[in-house]
Amino acid sequence: MKLFTMDYWRSAILHAPFEQIIRQNSLDDIDMTFLPSCGKEGFLADPFGLWRDGKLYVFAEYYDYSQKKGVIEVLIYDEQFSLQERRRVLSEDWHLSYPHVFQHEGSVYMLPEAYKSGRLTLYKATSFPYEWQPVPSFRFPIGAIDATPLHHAGRWWLFWTPPAPKESRQSTLHIALAEELTGPWCDMGRFLIDRSGARPGGTPFVDGDEVFLPVQDCSTTYGGGIRLLRMNGFSRGRPSICGGDSIPLHVPEMKAYPDGIHTLSAAGNVTLVDFKKIRRGLGPALMNIKAHIQS
């Protein structure tokens, strides 16, 4: 029963570049630095990041079970991966997650998941990394889930999952196309239905005309694993899947967090990831009841 279960995530910095992980299709023999544990009250998940002036800025969803809502925090690390600062940088009246951060034309942008707001909002850093403002010229017709932008072959592509119907949230991939980041965006329609590998789960990797997109395997549990969806045809304006099915990423046994992984994102010479543990028992039940009473 869901009443007696809770998903907890633990994010980590993998000491290997994204390209290495994609090419070896494995996390074997890779050292990692874990982000702080949040105890039983919440977790840090969906890590994305970038380097600036010798510091690694990791943006992640902090989910507070008592509030039943996510906010976006930044964790700043030095070159030795010692945590220097942790601070909340974005909070709205609705749940926020998947803070996909990227640079474009000298500015830093964030495209977080916020489907409960009914829209997709692009934010621009006005004082990096602490202050962010919505970009009014950005228009997207739907509150896309885990929207993942990519500038490739002279155009902008957006991989995303629809918020409705509910069963599509873990099984459907759409692709949209635009000439500029702010749009107008043209939805190319439903690209893939596959509960084992359709919902976006991190940053795309470009190898020539081929694009490798991390996608979530939700076939047995939400965020149960990461697969790599290999696509081509972007230069022709119509992507297609190549190489058959998506490829499962091999993850070594994680004794403390054995139940899944649902984000894999590039950050220069390191890669960011999160691992899942399902907690079961009376403790999760009491927290679920408490959160329901307070909501």
N, C-alpha and C positions, 0 to 999 in steps of 0.2 A: 504494500500500500504506500502511496506517495506521502501520506501523513507521517509515516515512520522513516522516511528517507530524506536526505539532503545531499546535493552535489557540492563538493568543495574543490577548488582549483588551487594549484600552486604553480606560479610562474617562475621561469628560470632563464638565465642567459647562457646560451650554448657557446662555447669557445671555439667556434668554427664558422666560416662564412656560409651564407645561404647556398651559394653555388656548390660547395663541397657536399653539403647535406643532400641537395637535389641529385647530384651526380652519383653519390654512393647509395642514395635512397635508404639511409639508415642513420640512427643516432648512436650507433655502437662506437665505443672508444672515444667519445667526445666529453671533455670536461665541462662542468656547468657550475654556475653560481646562482643559487636560489634567491629570488626576491623574498622579502620578509613574510613570515607567516602571520596571518590575521587571527589565529585562534579559531574558536568555534562560532564567533559572531559574524564572520564574513570571509571574503577572499579577494585576492587580486587575480584577474584573468584577462584574456585578450590582449597580451602585450604587443605593442608596436614601438618602434624607436628610431632614433637617428643620432649621429655624432655631431657635436659642434664645439669648436675650441677645446678639443681634447677631453670632452665630457660626453658620456652616453646618457641621453635623455630617454627614459622608458616611460611610455604612456600606457596606462592600464585601467580597466574597469575595476573600481572597488565596489563590491556588492555588500551591503549591510542587511543581514537577515531581519533585523528588528524593523528596518524601514521598508524592506522588500523593494529596494530601488538601487540602481547603480549610478555612480558618479565617476568622473574621470580624474585620475591622479597622475602626477609625474614623479618619477623616482630618478634622481640624478646621481650617476656614478662617475668616479674618476677613472683614469686609465688602468689602475690596479683593481678596478671593480669593487672599490669600497663605496658604500652608500653615503652620499654627502647630504642629501636632502630628500624629503618626501612631502608633497603638498597637493591638496585638491586644487584643480585648475578649471574644471567645468562641471557645473551642476544645473539641472533644469527641473521643472516640475514633474517631468516624466523620466523614465528609466533611460540611462545611457550605457552603452557598451561598445566594444569593437572600435576603439579610437584609432582608425587608420590615419597615421600622420605621414606626410610626404612634402617634398619641396618642389616648387615650380616657379621659374622665372624670379628667383631670389627671395621668394616668400615661402612660409611654412603654412600648410593647411592641415586641417583635421576633418575627417568625414566619419563621425561616429554613428552607430546604429541607434535609432530613436523612433522605431516604428509606432510606438504608442502615442507619439505626438501627431501622427497622421501625415508626416512629411519627412523628407530627407534634407538635412541642413548641413551645408558646408561652412566651416569656420576658418577664419584666417587669424594667425597670431599677430596681435598688435604690439605685444611686449613678450617675446618668447622667453620662457615657455609658460608664463603664468597667465597671460590675458589673451582671450580669444573672442572674436566677434563674428556673428553670422555674415555671410556674403550675400547681400540682397539680390544680386543679379543671377545667383545660382537657382535654377528651377529644375525640379524633377517631379513627375506627376504622381508619385506614390511614395509611401513611407517604407522604402526598400530596407530589407534586413541584410546586415553584413555586406553593405555595398563596398566593392573593391575596385578602385580606379586604376587604370593603366594607360600611359601615353606610349603608343607604339604604332609604327607604320604611318606616322604623320597624323594620327587621330587619337581621340580619347575613347577608351572603352570602359564600360562599367559592368562588372559581374555582380549580380545581386539575386536575392531570394525574395519572393513575394510574401507579404504578411497574411494573405488570405487566398484560399481557404487554409485553415489551421494546419492540415496535414501537409501542405506545401512547404511549410517553414523548414522542414528537415529533409526535403526530397527534390526541390525544384531549383533550377538555375536559369536565370534570364541574362541576356546580354543587351546593353544599350550602347549607342554610338553617338558621338558628337565631334564637331570640328574644334570646339573650344571647351575648356574645362567647365565653364558656366553654362554651356549648352548653346542652343536648344538640343535636348537629348531625344534620340529616336529609339524607342524600344524595338529591338529586332525580334522580340517574342521569346517564347519558351525554347530554351536551348537543350535542356536535359532534365529528365526525371529519373532520379536514382537515389534512393535513401542511403545507399552505401557510398555516395560520392558526388553530391551536387551543390550543397550549401558552401559558399566560400569560407575559407579558413586561414587566410593569411595573404602575403604579398606574392604577386605573380613573378615568375622568373622567365626572362626572354633569352632564347638561344636561336639566333637567326630569325626565321619566320615562325619558329615554334615557341609556344608559350606554355609553361607549366604552372597550373593554378592549384594551390593547396585547397582541398575540399574536405568537408567533414564526413566521416563514416558514422551515420546515425542508425545503422541497420539493427543494432542490438540495444543501444542506449544513446541518448543525446551526447554528441561529442565523444563517441567511443574510439575514434581514431582519425588519423589524417591520411588521405590518399592524394596522389598527384595526377591531375587531369591534364593530359597532353593535347594541345590544340595547334592547328596551323590555319593558313588561309587568311590571315589578317591583312596582308598586303593586297589581297584581292577584294577585301571588304566584306567577306563572308566566312567567318571562322567555322571550322569543323573539327571534330574529335579525330585524332589519329592514334594509331597504335592500340586500338581496341578499348578495353575498359580502363578506368583509372587504376593507378598503381598504389598499393598500400605501402605506407612508410613504415619501415621496421623500427620499432621502439624497444629497447632493452627493458627487462623486467624492472618496474618501479615498485618496490615493496610498500612504500608509504602512500603512493598515489598510483594504484594499478589499474584504474578503471577507464582511462581515456586520455585523449589529447585532442584539442580542437583549434589551436592556433599555431601557425609557424610563419614567422615574419623576419625579413631581412633587416639588418642594421649594421651596414658596413662590414667589418671583419668578424662580427658575431651574428648570432641568430637568436630570436626570442621564441619561447614556447611556453605552453602551460599544460599541466598534468592534472588528472581528475581522480578524486576519491569519493565514493558514495558512502556516506555515513548512515548507519541504520540503528534504530532503537528508540528508546523512550526520550532521549535527549532531543533528537530532531523533531519528534512529535510535539514535545512541549514548546519548542521554539516556533514550530509552524502554527500551533494554536495561539500562542502569544501574539505573533505577527498578524494573524487573522483578526484577533480581538482589537488590536490597535489600528487596523486599517479601516 
